């Protein structure tokens, strides 16, 4: 079967750095997405990786290793507004998105 | 502001009743999707449409139907609601069905009693 694994919950301190990991096993691979979802709101797009390596976008970076079936989302200079769930999703060979259950990130002052 | 509009935002429904969740986008996106989101689970695809006039079944299609008469609208119908359909429903669209960012509506919270 296909599955996406990510930690259920993480806690970090305002101003610090946090890394959210995602491992996947899917039928084929056509890219990996990260979305942010604040409580009670819709998911919003953060990043897309299809080639190995690091993609940096401001305070957020996303890394992909296709050989290891592994990605991480790196958040720097954490702010209280970064408290949210972070969803990892992989597009399989049929261009269907397989979603992880999400990682709830709690930021403490 | 361009985007996706869902209605209703929230609804309580008696089991056995018929319900249609509406979804409209003004971005002229070809692909549209309906997901349900339940606590502890990832988003699960109910139905999708790659272009107007076509629809397909996702991971959890039973008890749901969709139509895509035009580019903008993609309603989801529960013919006879059951309590297990209590969930938050998200409509989404993308410019392509082969990758690309998904744009989500604000969600419809449905409770079936």
Backbone of each chain as ProteinMPNN parsed JSONL, in Angstrom:
{"seq_chain_A": "XXXXXXXXXXXXXXXXXXXXXXXXXXXXXXXXXXXXXXXXXXXXXXXXXXXXXXXXXXXXXXXXXXXXXXXXXXXXXXXXXXXXXXXXXXXXXXXXXXXXXXXXXXXXX", "coords_chain_A": {"N_chain_A": [[0.822, -1.205, 0.0], [0.201, 2.351, -0.158], [1.79, 4.882, 1.697], [2.234, 7.681, 3.852], [4.33, 9.019, 6.241], [4.519, 11.062, 9.064], [5.464, 12.979, 11.953], [3.1, 13.207, 14.639], [2.79, 15.402, 16.333], [4.654, 18.321, 17.239], [6.731, 20.402, 19.261], [8.05, 23.646, 19.614], [10.221, 26.462, 20.216], [9.618, 29.954, 20.129], [11.429, 31.841, 17.763], [13.317, 29.888, 17.361], [14.57, 27.016, 15.444], [12.94, 24.517, 13.539], [12.536, 21.175, 12.389], [10.541, 19.299, 10.324], [9.81, 16.082, 9.58], [9.176, 13.813, 6.846], [8.332, 10.737, 5.6], [7.947, 8.472, 2.87], [6.151, 5.974, 1.047], [5.296, 5.11, -2.003], [3.462, 4.362, -5.038], [5.307, 4.969, -7.485], [6.522, 8.301, -8.302], [5.852, 11.686, -8.502], [6.475, 14.104, -7.458], [6.644, 16.07, -4.429], [4.747, 17.665, -1.95], [4.355, 20.357, 0.383], [2.043, 21.611, 2.678], [0.506, 24.187, 4.604], [-1.676, 24.379, 7.349], [-3.745, 26.234, 9.218], [-5.588, 26.042, 12.274], [-8.946, 25.235, 11.789], [-9.003, 26.313, 9.279], [-8.392, 26.431, 5.675], [-6.037, 24.311, 3.915], [-2.92, 25.693, 2.779], [-0.624, 26.212, 0.141], [2.838, 25.506, 0.462], [5.349, 24.48, -0.52], [7.049, 22.741, -3.224], [8.693, 19.895, -4.283], [10.489, 18.154, -6.682], [12.861, 17.282, -7.624], [15.931, 16.008, -6.196], [17.28, 17.589, -3.306], [17.613, 20.86, -1.783], [15.128, 23.302, -1.407], [14.73, 26.669, -1.016], [12.738, 29.116, 0.539], [12.373, 31.999, 1.71], [11.814, 32.032, 5.156], [11.24, 29.406, 5.195], [12.238, 26.135, 4.209], [12.507, 23.328, 2.033], [13.385, 19.935, 1.745], [14.384, 17.182, -0.286], [14.904, 13.701, -0.722], [14.851, 11.397, -3.018], [15.779, 8.783, -3.3], [15.811, 7.855, -0.716], [13.202, 8.121, 0.011], [12.266, 10.383, 1.412], [11.625, 13.471, 3.02], [12.007, 16.774, 4.321], [10.687, 19.596, 6.09], [11.878, 22.693, 6.857], [11.752, 25.135, 9.249], [12.672, 28.342, 10.015], [13.626, 30.856, 12.452], [11.283, 30.933, 14.115], [7.915, 31.974, 14.448], [5.042, 33.004, 16.349], [2.808, 32.825, 14.755], [3.369, 30.691, 13.158], [2.39, 28.478, 14.306], [0.587, 25.721, 13.55], [-0.802, 23.101, 11.477], [1.186, 20.954, 9.49], [1.199, 19.638, 6.378], [2.203, 16.869, 4.538], [2.437, 15.718, 1.231], [2.401, 13.383, -1.415], [2.705, 12.989, -4.903], [1.635, 10.384, -6.855], [2.407, 7.806, -9.35], [0.151, 7.891, -10.918], [-0.608, 10.456, -10.815], [-2.072, 11.058, -8.583], [-2.672, 12.529, -5.445], [-1.227, 11.584, -2.421], [-1.8, 11.837, 0.941], [-0.221, 12.748, 4.008], [-1.047, 12.484, 7.546], [-0.545, 14.822, 8.778], [1.396, 17.18, 10.711], [1.131, 18.6, 13.777], [2.237, 21.632, 14.796], [3.383, 23.243, 17.597], [4.059, 26.341, 18.891], [5.938, 27.822, 21.396], [6.25, 30.629, 23.588]], "CA_chain_A": [[0.0, 0.0, 0.0], [0.901, 3.628, -0.173], [1.639, 5.586, 2.954], [3.043, 8.852, 4.177], [4.495, 9.096, 7.69], [5.07, 12.269, 9.64], [5.129, 12.993, 13.37], [1.77, 13.739, 14.924], [2.872, 16.712, 16.998], [5.978, 18.803, 17.631], [6.735, 21.654, 19.997], [9.286, 24.405, 19.441], [10.237, 27.768, 20.89], [9.651, 31.145, 19.268], [12.773, 32.25, 17.401], [14.166, 28.724, 17.111], [14.45, 26.309, 14.175], [12.329, 23.195, 13.688], [12.541, 20.348, 11.178], [9.432, 18.354, 10.292], [10.171, 15.023, 8.642], [8.126, 13.088, 6.132], [8.813, 9.598, 4.819], [6.852, 8.007, 2.029], [6.225, 4.777, 0.19], [4.209, 5.29, -2.961], [3.59, 3.754, -6.365], [5.829, 6.014, -8.349], [6.732, 9.612, -7.669], [5.793, 12.84, -9.396], [6.644, 15.334, -6.713], [6.224, 16.106, -3.027], [4.22, 18.973, -1.578], [4.098, 20.717, 1.776], [0.984, 22.591, 2.866], [0.28, 24.67, 5.961], [-3.1, 24.492, 7.661], [-4.086, 26.752, 10.532], [-6.783, 25.406, 12.835], [-10.217, 25.734, 11.287], [-8.843, 26.958, 7.974], [-8.027, 25.571, 4.549], [-4.6, 24.178, 3.654], [-2.334, 26.585, 1.786], [0.602, 25.664, -0.441], [4.131, 26.036, 0.922], [6.497, 24.137, -1.361], [6.97, 21.589, -4.12], [9.996, 19.341, -4.651], [10.434, 16.996, -7.571], [14.252, 16.848, -7.738], [16.638, 15.946, -4.919], [17.966, 18.796, -2.874], [16.966, 21.82, -0.894], [14.458, 24.464, -1.989], [14.581, 27.665, 0.038], [11.75, 30.162, 0.259], [12.283, 32.817, 2.916], [12.118, 31.319, 6.407], [10.905, 27.991, 5.019], [12.998, 25.373, 3.222], [12.062, 21.937, 1.934], [14.422, 19.051, 1.231], [13.908, 15.908, -0.817], [15.788, 12.627, -1.167], [13.978, 10.396, -3.634], [16.306, 7.44, -3.051], [15.477, 7.476, 0.664], [11.777, 8.32, 0.261], [12.344, 11.232, 2.605], [11.615, 14.926, 2.858], [11.761, 17.545, 5.539], [10.363, 21.022, 6.018], [12.671, 23.398, 7.851], [11.218, 26.459, 9.547], [13.64, 29.111, 10.783], [13.149, 32.087, 13.127], [9.888, 30.631, 14.341], [7.015, 33.003, 14.964], [3.827, 32.405, 16.922], [1.865, 32.55, 13.675], [3.727, 29.425, 12.516], [1.614, 27.406, 14.946], [-0.319, 25.214, 12.52], [-0.48, 21.743, 11.028], [1.952, 20.929, 8.244], [0.771, 18.438, 5.659], [3.087, 16.348, 3.494], [1.659, 14.981, 0.235], [3.192, 12.884, -2.533], [1.955, 12.68, -6.113], [2.124, 9.076, -7.305], [2.58, 7.642, -10.794], [-1.127, 8.227, -11.565], [-0.841, 11.871, -10.504], [-2.965, 11.188, -7.441], [-1.985, 12.985, -4.243], [-1.347, 10.79, -1.207], [-1.583, 12.807, 2.011], [0.049, 12.368, 5.377], [-2.058, 12.947, 8.502], [-0.201, 16.163, 9.224], [2.138, 17.391, 11.944], [0.694, 19.802, 14.484], [3.383, 22.338, 15.366], [3.018, 24.17, 18.672], [5.144, 27.282, 19.164], [5.845, 28.389, 22.741], [7.033, 31.876, 23.724]], "C_chain_A": [[0.849, 1.245, 0.0], [0.731, 4.285, 1.195], [2.647, 6.714, 3.079], [3.13, 8.923, 5.696], [5.114, 10.416, 8.083], [4.67, 12.297, 11.107], [3.79, 13.664, 13.609], [1.84, 15.156, 15.462], [4.31, 17.042, 17.336], [5.807, 20.125, 18.365], [8.073, 22.342, 19.809], [9.111, 25.778, 20.078], [10.318, 28.892, 19.869], [11.102, 31.566, 19.019], [13.709, 31.111, 17.043], [13.961, 28.177, 15.704], [13.806, 24.95, 14.443], [12.342, 22.484, 12.343], [11.423, 19.318, 11.278], [9.728, 17.333, 9.198], [8.96, 14.351, 8.031], [8.786, 11.943, 5.367], [7.641, 9.017, 4.041], [7.189, 6.712, 1.307], [5.031, 4.859, -0.745], [4.496, 4.532, -4.249], [4.015, 4.834, -7.331], [5.911, 7.347, -7.632], [6.714, 10.7, -8.733], [5.831, 14.145, -8.63], [6.097, 15.238, -5.3], [5.856, 17.53, -2.657], [4.19, 19.117, -0.057], [3.024, 21.806, 1.782], [0.925, 22.961, 4.343], [-1.223, 24.799, 6.189], [-3.274, 24.998, 9.084], [-5.411, 26.142, 10.964], [-8.05, 26.062, 12.295], [-10.153, 26.392, 9.931], [-8.475, 25.938, 6.898], [-6.51, 25.416, 4.461], [-4.156, 25.201, 2.615], [-0.964, 26.053, 1.395], [1.843, 26.336, 0.128], [5.244, 25.757, -0.088], [6.218, 22.897, -2.182], [8.387, 21.172, -4.471], [9.776, 18.159, -5.584], [11.839, 16.439, -7.814], [14.901, 16.838, -6.359], [17.268, 17.286, -4.588], [17.077, 19.692, -2.043], [16.378, 22.975, -1.7], [14.213, 25.459, -0.861], [13.616, 28.752, -0.391], [11.56, 30.954, 1.542], [12.673, 32.026, 4.154], [11.891, 29.815, 6.28], [11.796, 27.367, 3.945], [12.437, 23.962, 3.197], [13.13, 21.135, 1.219], [13.802, 17.757, 0.767], [15.075, 14.983, -1.122], [14.894, 11.531, -1.72], [14.471, 8.977, -3.354], [15.95, 6.94, -1.66], [13.984, 7.604, 0.949], [11.56, 9.255, 1.437], [12.335, 12.701, 2.219], [11.565, 15.562, 4.24], [11.431, 18.983, 5.183], [11.094, 21.694, 7.172], [12.102, 24.797, 8.029], [12.208, 27.18, 10.46], [12.961, 30.319, 11.429], [11.645, 31.98, 13.406], [9.134, 31.799, 14.959], [5.752, 32.321, 15.472], [2.836, 32.038, 15.829], [2.19, 31.266, 12.907], [3.05, 28.229, 13.194], [0.515, 26.964, 13.988], [-0.023, 23.743, 12.322], [0.213, 21.832, 9.689], [1.722, 19.577, 7.583], [1.776, 18.104, 4.562], [2.232, 15.535, 2.523], [2.557, 14.6, -0.933], [2.283, 12.579, -3.711], [2.506, 11.389, -6.703], [2.172, 9.003, -8.831], [1.312, 7.953, -11.577], [-1.525, 9.681, -11.332], [-1.921, 12.053, -9.45], [-2.14, 11.621, -6.227], [-2.291, 12.058, -3.079], [-0.94, 11.697, -0.052], [-1.173, 12.128, 3.314], [-1.025, 12.953, 6.291], [-1.761, 14.333, 9.046], [0.544, 16.17, 10.545], [1.66, 18.69, 12.567], [1.898, 20.414, 15.176], [2.893, 23.367, 16.383], [4.231, 25.039, 18.967], [4.914, 27.892, 20.547], [6.707, 29.643, 22.832], [8.377, 31.638, 24.414]], "O_chain_A": [[2.07, 1.186, 0.142], [-0.353, 4.244, 1.778], [3.734, 6.696, 2.5], [2.102, 8.89, 6.372], [6.114, 10.841, 7.505], [3.655, 11.71, 11.481], [3.395, 14.571, 12.877], [1.037, 16.011, 15.086], [5.096, 16.159, 17.677], [4.859, 20.87, 18.119], [9.118, 21.691, 19.84], [8.005, 26.189, 20.428], [11.015, 28.778, 18.86], [11.902, 31.637, 19.951], [14.781, 31.341, 16.483], [13.275, 28.782, 14.88], [14.093, 24.309, 15.454], [12.18, 23.108, 11.294], [11.379, 18.545, 12.236], [9.878, 17.688, 8.029], [7.874, 14.322, 8.611], [9.7, 12.168, 4.574], [6.495, 9.061, 4.489], [8.345, 6.412, 1.009], [3.888, 4.695, -0.32], [5.625, 4.117, -4.509], [3.184, 5.526, -7.92], [5.433, 7.501, -6.508], [7.447, 10.648, -9.72], [5.299, 15.161, -9.076], [5.21, 14.435, -5.011], [6.559, 18.479, -3.003], [4.024, 18.145, 0.679], [3.077, 22.77, 1.019], [1.252, 22.155, 5.215], [-1.951, 25.275, 5.318], [-2.987, 24.282, 10.043], [-6.244, 25.775, 10.136], [-8.203, 27.283, 12.338], [-11.138, 26.971, 9.473], [-8.276, 24.755, 7.174], [-5.775, 26.305, 4.892], [-4.902, 25.538, 1.696], [-0.236, 25.51, 2.227], [1.903, 27.558, 0.263], [5.988, 26.66, -0.471], [5.307, 22.119, -1.901], [9.192, 21.995, -4.907], [8.97, 17.273, -5.301], [11.995, 15.27, -8.167], [14.479, 17.566, -5.461], [17.726, 18.015, -5.467], [15.963, 19.337, -1.66], [17.042, 23.55, -2.561], [13.564, 25.131, 0.133], [13.662, 29.244, -1.518], [10.701, 30.63, 2.362], [13.743, 31.418, 4.196], [12.299, 29.042, 7.148], [12.074, 27.98, 2.915], [11.95, 23.459, 4.21], [13.707, 21.581, 0.227], [12.822, 17.283, 1.34], [16.087, 15.392, -1.69], [14.248, 10.814, -0.956], [13.661, 8.065, -3.188], [15.805, 5.736, -1.447], [13.54, 7.228, 2.034], [10.777, 8.966, 2.342], [12.949, 13.114, 1.235], [11.125, 14.939, 5.207], [11.83, 19.507, 4.143], [10.94, 21.3, 8.328], [11.987, 25.554, 7.066], [12.54, 26.692, 11.54], [11.882, 30.745, 11.018], [10.854, 32.824, 12.986], [9.624, 32.5, 15.844], [5.435, 31.201, 15.073], [2.105, 31.055, 15.955], [1.383, 30.804, 12.1], [3.133, 27.103, 12.704], [-0.379, 27.742, 13.655], [0.9, 23.201, 12.929], [-0.122, 22.672, 8.854], [2.011, 18.525, 8.152], [2.147, 18.962, 3.761], [1.391, 14.746, 2.953], [3.375, 15.402, -1.384], [1.218, 11.983, -3.545], [3.693, 11.299, -7.016], [2.0, 10.011, -9.517], [1.38, 8.248, -12.77], [-2.654, 10.078, -11.623], [-2.606, 13.076, -9.423], [-1.033, 11.126, -6.016], [-3.452, 11.778, -2.78], [0.152, 12.265, -0.067], [-1.703, 11.078, 3.678], [-1.811, 13.804, 5.876], [-2.607, 14.95, 9.694], [0.356, 15.293, 11.389], [1.768, 19.755, 11.96], [2.51, 19.788, 16.041], [2.091, 24.245, 16.063], [5.311, 24.525, 19.259], [3.836, 28.411, 20.835], [7.775, 29.71, 22.222], [9.149, 32.578, 24.604]]}, "seq_chain_B": "XXXXXXXXXXXXXXXXXXXXXXXXXXXXXXXXXXXXXXXXXXXXXXXXXXXXXXXXXXXXXXXXXXXXXXXXXXXXXXXXXXXXXXXXXXXXXXXXXXXXXXXXXXXXXXXXX", "coords_chain_B": {"N_chain_B": [[-11.424, 39.132, -5.236], [-9.828, 36.376, -6.601], [-10.646, 32.891, -6.352], [-11.808, 30.016, -4.498], [-15.072, 29.196, -3.653], [-17.036, 27.818, -1.147], [-20.129, 26.363, -0.089], [-22.679, 25.125, 2.098], [-21.007, 26.797, 4.897], [-21.2, 25.483, 7.254], [-23.16, 22.76, 8.465], [-25.835, 21.009, 9.942], [-27.244, 17.878, 9.781], [-29.925, 15.585, 9.378], [-29.762, 12.041, 9.537], [-30.187, 10.151, 6.562], [-31.156, 12.204, 5.009], [-30.863, 14.157, 2.012], [-28.12, 15.947, 0.692], [-26.417, 18.693, -0.732], [-23.257, 19.914, -1.314], [-21.865, 22.921, -2.275], [-19.556, 24.171, -4.695], [-17.56, 26.592, -6.142], [-15.343, 27.972, -8.487], [-13.287, 30.663, -9.651], [-11.038, 30.774, -11.171], [-10.622, 29.565, -13.53], [-9.61, 27.019, -13.557], [-8.713, 23.751, -14.67], [-8.809, 21.274, -13.308], [-10.601, 19.846, -10.59], [-11.408, 19.015, -7.189], [-12.761, 16.986, -4.547], [-12.307, 16.63, -1.133], [-12.314, 14.883, 2.003], [-11.729, 15.588, 5.427], [-10.668, 14.133, 8.314], [-10.147, 13.796, 11.809], [-6.885, 12.901, 12.701], [-6.411, 11.576, 10.374], [-5.13, 11.671, 7.011], [-5.941, 13.994, 4.343], [-8.548, 12.785, 2.356], [-9.364, 11.717, -0.851], [-12.414, 12.144, -2.471], [-13.984, 12.466, -4.885], [-13.009, 13.482, -8.188], [-12.356, 15.813, -10.887], [-11.019, 16.129, -13.994], [-11.456, 17.823, -16.071], [-14.032, 19.932, -17.426], [-17.09, 18.19, -17.767], [-16.127, 15.669, -17.265], [-15.657, 13.195, -14.737], [-14.226, 11.473, -11.889], [-13.612, 8.681, -9.671], [-12.374, 8.828, -6.376], [-10.468, 7.916, -3.512], [-12.369, 7.366, -1.495], [-15.245, 7.087, -2.508], [-17.833, 6.098, -2.062], [-21.254, 6.617, -1.424], [-21.294, 9.188, -2.196], [-21.748, 11.612, -4.832], [-20.837, 13.417, -7.816], [-20.874, 16.183, -10.145], [-19.897, 17.823, -13.186], [-20.704, 20.177, -14.85], [-19.82, 22.521, -15.979], [-16.842, 24.614, -16.218], [-16.52, 26.054, -13.833], [-18.094, 25.102, -11.646], [-18.548, 22.564, -9.167], [-20.32, 20.551, -7.679], [-20.939, 18.53, -4.753], [-22.767, 15.735, -3.84], [-24.574, 14.155, -1.263], [-26.449, 11.442, -1.235], [-28.05, 10.068, 0.613], [-27.579, 10.791, 3.668], [-25.294, 9.544, 6.149], [-24.186, 8.926, 9.559], [-21.381, 8.425, 9.52], [-20.458, 10.067, 7.598], [-20.034, 12.463, 8.7], [-17.882, 15.123, 8.814], [-15.2, 17.319, 7.762], [-15.364, 18.962, 4.766], [-13.481, 19.636, 1.929], [-13.197, 21.51, -0.972], [-11.175, 21.71, -3.866], [-8.966, 23.121, -6.336], [-6.912, 22.952, -9.308], [-4.573, 24.1, -11.759], [-3.613, 22.171, -13.429], [-3.989, 18.627, -13.796], [-1.781, 17.183, -13.449], [0.187, 17.653, -11.458], [1.269, 20.612, -9.671], [0.126, 23.408, -7.774], [-2.451, 23.116, -5.347], [-5.462, 24.8, -4.817], [-7.491, 25.604, -2.157], [-10.902, 25.607, -1.009], [-12.669, 27.175, 1.757], [-13.792, 25.212, 3.276], [-16.384, 22.937, 4.355], [-18.201, 22.199, 7.103], [-19.707, 19.354, 8.085], [-22.236, 17.806, 9.909], [-23.73, 14.809, 10.655], [-26.546, 13.53, 12.064]], "CA_chain_B": [[-10.253, 38.258, -5.132], [-10.096, 35.076, -7.21], [-10.509, 31.792, -5.429], [-12.833, 28.983, -4.461], [-16.118, 29.441, -2.672], [-17.825, 26.66, -0.76], [-21.326, 26.622, 0.701], [-22.61, 26.019, 3.241], [-19.815, 26.718, 5.741], [-21.47, 24.491, 8.288], [-24.515, 22.231, 8.339], [-26.219, 19.824, 10.715], [-28.16, 17.176, 8.89], [-30.453, 14.319, 9.885], [-29.424, 10.863, 8.736], [-31.171, 9.821, 5.535], [-31.457, 13.364, 4.183], [-30.013, 14.455, 0.869], [-27.395, 17.208, 0.906], [-25.456, 19.07, -1.769], [-22.252, 20.92, -0.98], [-21.554, 23.649, -3.497], [-18.169, 24.622, -4.866], [-17.395, 27.403, -7.344], [-14.033, 28.624, -8.603], [-13.249, 31.662, -10.724], [-9.668, 30.823, -11.671], [-10.641, 28.831, -14.798], [-8.798, 25.817, -13.42], [-9.305, 22.562, -15.285], [-9.003, 20.164, -12.373], [-11.247, 20.135, -9.311], [-11.357, 17.861, -6.285], [-13.432, 17.009, -3.248], [-11.644, 15.86, -0.082], [-12.8, 14.963, 3.366], [-10.647, 15.604, 6.407], [-11.087, 13.619, 9.604], [-9.087, 13.878, 12.815], [-5.928, 11.796, 12.714], [-6.249, 11.003, 9.039], [-4.812, 12.617, 5.951], [-7.013, 14.315, 3.409], [-8.903, 11.64, 1.511], [-10.033, 12.154, -2.068], [-13.729, 11.535, -2.668], [-14.149, 12.477, -6.333], [-12.257, 14.504, -8.869], [-12.714, 16.087, -12.273], [-9.845, 16.67, -14.681], [-11.917, 18.879, -16.955], [-15.498, 19.993, -17.49], [-17.721, 17.081, -18.459], [-15.576, 14.382, -16.833], [-15.449, 13.012, -13.307], [-13.618, 10.2, -11.536], [-13.712, 8.288, -8.271], [-11.162, 8.874, -5.578], [-10.209, 6.861, -2.537], [-13.563, 7.076, -0.692], [-16.367, 7.657, -3.255], [-19.141, 5.506, -1.762], [-22.21, 7.489, -0.749], [-21.153, 10.535, -2.744], [-21.733, 11.775, -6.279], [-20.453, 14.752, -8.27], [-21.103, 16.516, -11.54], [-19.065, 18.943, -13.644], [-21.386, 20.662, -16.051], [-19.03, 23.608, -16.551], [-15.515, 24.727, -15.608], [-16.495, 26.738, -12.553], [-18.869, 24.498, -10.562], [-18.277, 21.14, -8.905], [-21.08, 20.2, -6.479], [-20.844, 17.191, -4.16], [-24.069, 15.35, -3.286], [-24.756, 12.979, -0.425], [-27.81, 11.069, -1.575], [-28.744, 9.702, 1.843], [-26.476, 10.977, 4.609], [-25.108, 8.646, 7.291], [-23.311, 9.56, 10.549], [-19.953, 8.304, 9.178], [-20.119, 11.146, 6.675], [-19.679, 13.642, 9.494], [-16.503, 15.429, 8.458], [-14.978, 18.603, 7.108], [-15.205, 18.722, 3.331], [-12.755, 20.68, 1.211], [-13.121, 21.53, -2.424], [-9.901, 22.267, -4.304], [-8.766, 23.159, -7.785], [-5.552, 23.201, -9.782], [-4.515, 24.421, -13.18], [-3.331, 20.929, -14.137], [-4.171, 17.414, -13.004], [-0.493, 16.491, -13.411], [1.085, 18.442, -10.632], [0.838, 21.987, -9.51], [-0.452, 23.805, -6.498], [-3.881, 23.028, -5.116], [-6.105, 25.908, -4.121], [-8.597, 25.035, -1.396], [-11.957, 26.418, -0.423], [-12.571, 27.306, 3.203], [-14.284, 24.012, 3.924], [-17.778, 22.816, 4.806], [-18.26, 21.274, 8.243], [-20.991, 18.661, 8.029], [-22.535, 16.885, 11.006], [-24.904, 13.981, 10.362], [-27.04, 12.961, 13.335]], "C_chain_B": [[-10.627, 36.887, -5.676], [-9.911, 33.987, -6.174], [-11.624, 30.789, -5.559], [-13.804, 29.292, -3.339], [-16.884, 28.158, -2.42], [-19.041, 27.107, 0.037], [-22.088, 25.309, 0.906], [-21.286, 25.87, 3.99], [-19.969, 25.619, 6.773], [-22.928, 24.042, 8.165], [-24.69, 21.04, 9.266], [-27.366, 19.166, 9.963], [-28.652, 15.897, 9.556], [-30.06, 13.179, 8.95], [-30.556, 10.547, 7.769], [-31.516, 10.977, 4.624], [-30.451, 13.506, 3.056], [-29.368, 15.82, 1.069], [-26.45, 17.455, -0.255], [-24.556, 20.164, -1.249], [-21.827, 21.589, -2.277], [-20.112, 24.125, -3.508], [-18.075, 25.364, -6.192], [-16.016, 28.037, -7.33], [-14.052, 29.588, -9.782], [-11.85, 31.814, -11.291], [-9.528, 30.109, -13.003], [-9.727, 27.613, -14.755], [-9.51, 24.62, -14.036], [-9.686, 21.509, -14.255], [-9.645, 20.64, -11.077], [-11.382, 18.846, -8.512], [-12.262, 18.088, -5.083], [-12.691, 16.073, -2.304], [-12.488, 15.897, 1.179], [-11.608, 14.869, 4.32], [-11.201, 15.211, 7.767], [-9.882, 13.595, 10.541], [-8.193, 12.656, 12.762], [-5.693, 11.137, 11.385], [-5.813, 12.086, 8.064], [-6.042, 12.958, 5.146], [-7.275, 13.102, 2.511], [-9.756, 12.128, 0.338], [-11.334, 11.387, -2.259], [-13.989, 11.355, -4.165], [-13.297, 13.578, -6.912], [-12.8, 14.698, -10.284], [-11.509, 16.734, -12.939], [-10.206, 17.806, -15.634], [-13.443, 18.853, -16.986], [-16.037, 18.828, -18.313], [-17.214, 15.713, -18.069], [-15.442, 14.36, -15.318], [-14.826, 11.638, -13.07], [-13.738, 9.936, -10.056], [-12.349, 8.354, -7.604], [-11.055, 7.686, -4.652], [-11.467, 6.424, -1.79], [-14.823, 7.62, -1.361], [-17.759, 7.188, -2.822], [-20.016, 6.45, -0.957], [-22.193, 8.913, -1.255], [-21.253, 10.506, -4.27], [-21.377, 13.213, -6.619], [-20.889, 14.929, -9.715], [-20.208, 17.685, -11.903], [-19.631, 19.423, -14.974], [-20.621, 21.781, -16.75], [-17.708, 23.711, -15.797], [-15.572, 25.18, -14.166], [-17.101, 25.959, -11.384], [-18.622, 23.005, -10.419], [-19.005, 20.741, -7.62], [-20.883, 18.743, -6.062], [-22.174, 16.87, -3.491], [-23.96, 14.086, -2.451], [-26.209, 12.565, -0.602], [-28.651, 10.751, -0.344], [-27.695, 9.685, 2.957], [-26.489, 9.95, 5.749], [-24.121, 9.287, 8.271], [-21.822, 9.473, 10.218], [-19.512, 9.345, 8.147], [-19.941, 12.483, 7.389], [-18.2, 13.925, 9.296], [-16.408, 16.898, 8.037], [-14.641, 18.323, 5.653], [-14.52, 19.918, 2.688], [-12.851, 20.448, -0.284], [-11.794, 22.185, -2.799], [-9.831, 22.278, -5.819], [-7.293, 23.341, -8.096], [-5.59, 23.419, -11.278], [-4.315, 23.158, -14.009], [-3.596, 19.743, -13.23], [-2.877, 16.609, -12.939], [0.538, 17.312, -12.663], [0.598, 19.862, -10.521], [0.113, 22.195, -8.198], [-1.957, 23.606, -6.479], [-4.342, 24.263, -4.371], [-7.366, 25.359, -3.462], [-9.649, 26.078, -1.068], [-11.827, 26.389, 1.083], [-13.147, 26.123, 3.97], [-15.751, 24.109, 4.314], [-17.808, 21.767, 5.909], [-19.645, 20.66, 8.283], [-21.122, 17.697, 9.196], [-23.817, 16.145, 10.668], [-25.325, 13.275, 11.65], [-27.952, 11.769, 13.097]], "O_chain_B": [[-11.627, 36.302, -5.261], [-9.126, 34.13, -5.237], [-12.301, 30.713, -6.584], [-13.404, 29.61, -2.219], [-17.328, 27.492, -3.354], [-18.991, 28.108, 0.752], [-22.143, 24.475, 0.003], [-20.533, 24.927, 3.746], [-19.016, 24.921, 7.121], [-23.808, 24.827, 7.812], [-23.818, 20.176, 9.368], [-28.329, 19.821, 9.564], [-27.883, 15.206, 10.224], [-30.033, 13.339, 7.729], [-31.733, 10.66, 8.112], [-32.11, 10.767, 3.567], [-29.322, 13.025, 3.15], [-30.011, 16.745, 1.565], [-25.762, 16.542, -0.711], [-25.022, 21.211, -0.799], [-21.476, 20.923, -3.251], [-19.531, 24.439, -2.468], [-18.459, 24.838, -7.237], [-15.569, 28.569, -6.314], [-14.739, 29.361, -10.778], [-11.509, 32.865, -11.833], [-8.43, 30.05, -13.556], [-9.145, 27.219, -15.766], [-10.73, 24.485, -13.945], [-10.766, 20.923, -14.328], [-9.289, 21.686, -10.536], [-11.46, 17.749, -9.065], [-12.496, 19.22, -4.661], [-12.469, 14.901, -2.608], [-13.273, 16.82, 1.394], [-10.627, 14.174, 4.058], [-12.09, 15.871, 8.303], [-8.746, 13.398, 10.11], [-8.669, 11.52, 12.774], [-4.865, 10.233, 11.274], [-6.092, 13.268, 8.265], [-7.069, 12.289, 5.253], [-6.35, 12.485, 1.983], [-10.735, 12.852, 0.518], [-11.363, 10.157, -2.217], [-14.188, 10.239, -4.645], [-12.906, 14.507, -6.204], [-13.573, 13.892, -10.802], [-11.034, 17.776, -12.488], [-9.366, 18.644, -15.963], [-14.062, 17.857, -16.612], [-15.531, 18.514, -19.391], [-17.782, 14.7, -18.477], [-15.151, 15.381, -14.694], [-14.886, 10.757, -13.927], [-13.943, 10.861, -9.269], [-11.325, 7.99, -8.182], [-11.5, 6.584, -4.975], [-11.621, 5.242, -1.483], [-15.429, 8.547, -0.823], [-18.757, 7.814, -3.177], [-19.589, 7.009, 0.054], [-22.975, 9.751, -0.807], [-20.897, 9.519, -4.913], [-21.586, 14.12, -5.813], [-21.223, 13.97, -10.41], [-19.803, 18.454, -11.031], [-19.117, 19.12, -16.05], [-20.751, 21.97, -17.959], [-17.482, 22.972, -14.839], [-14.761, 24.743, -13.35], [-16.669, 26.133, -10.244], [-18.503, 22.278, -11.406], [-18.37, 20.607, -6.575], [-20.689, 17.856, -6.893], [-22.657, 17.645, -2.666], [-23.352, 13.094, -2.855], [-27.11, 13.278, -0.159], [-29.823, 11.121, -0.271], [-27.009, 8.683, 3.158], [-27.545, 9.549, 6.239], [-23.3, 10.108, 7.861], [-21.064, 10.365, 10.599], [-18.322, 9.477, 7.864], [-19.722, 13.511, 6.749], [-17.357, 13.072, 9.574], [-17.41, 17.61, 7.971], [-13.74, 17.54, 5.351], [-14.929, 21.063, 2.879], [-12.62, 19.348, -0.786], [-11.342, 23.109, -2.123], [-10.546, 21.539, -6.496], [-6.522, 23.819, -7.264], [-6.511, 22.983, -11.968], [-4.782, 23.072, -15.145], [-3.441, 19.849, -12.014], [-2.867, 15.486, -12.435], [1.614, 17.618, -13.175], [-0.356, 20.267, -11.184], [-0.436, 21.265, -7.607], [-2.649, 23.888, -7.458], [-3.701, 24.714, -3.421], [-8.2, 24.732, -4.115], [-9.35, 27.257, -0.876], [-10.987, 25.674, 1.631], [-13.0, 26.045, 5.19], [-16.285, 25.189, 4.566], [-17.485, 20.601, 5.685], [-20.638, 21.357, 8.489], [-20.238, 16.878, 9.445], [-24.858, 16.757, 10.426], [-24.552, 12.522, 12.243], [-28.453, 11.175, 14.052]]}, "name": "protein", "num_of_chains": 2, "seq": "XXXXXXXXXXXXXXXXXXXXXXXXXXXXXXXXXXXXXXXXXXXXXXXXXXXXXXXXXXXXXXXXXXXXXXXXXXXXXXXXXXXXXXXXXXXXXXXXXXXXXXXXXXXXXXXXXXXXXXXXXXXXXXXXXXXXXXXXXXXXXXXXXXXXXXXXXXXXXXXXXXXXXXXXXXXXXXXXXXXXXXXXXXXXXXXXXXXXXXXXXXXXXXXXXXXXXXXXXXXXXX"}
